[in-house]
Amino acid sequence: MTVTKRGRPRGFDREAALAQATRLFWEHGYEGTSIADLTRVMGVSPPSLYAAFGDKRALFAEVVDRYGDTFGAFMSRALDEEGDARAGFDRMLREAAVSYTDPLHPAGCLVITAATNYSAQTADVQRDLRERRAANVRRFEERLTEAEQAGALPEGVEPRALAVYFAAVIQGMSQQARDGASAAELERVAELAMAAWPVRRGA
């Protein structure tokens, strides 16, 4: 009797398969994506998928990490590369307007849009995504605290409140993109959001 080995198919392109999984999770969310959907778009059998990535939960975690290092990296780049905090947040919002409406991939932010419609069985997925969003808020707060300590923000400004404000704007832009807003419309949102930036008297 011939024993058939289960594993990756010949010529398996792991990165291409991961890109296909990213698009599927991004478009349909974790709950809305089945193993059957994944194997169909990735061009692998269920045993091959498990051999390459583990289970669906492990694959999703890798997808989210990949997203953060690629499509979602514009946020940290903007805050890290701009010497002025205001310029960093302005760049971040304007790049979000472009990224979230790019026709080459699903609209919005995967970390935000993949977080809906969860059951008790997948509460850990929801917690992980919530923590990733909370980490973004903490990064915003750190950057704003640095600006406050450097005297770039007026006295009395609360970095935490301002960080939550920008997180709310980013999340709202993501949903608006999912609902069909254009890049120009979201760029206008970014402009209006930055009008709320606190300015020192006499500046």
Disulfide bonds with the S-S distance in Angstrom:
none
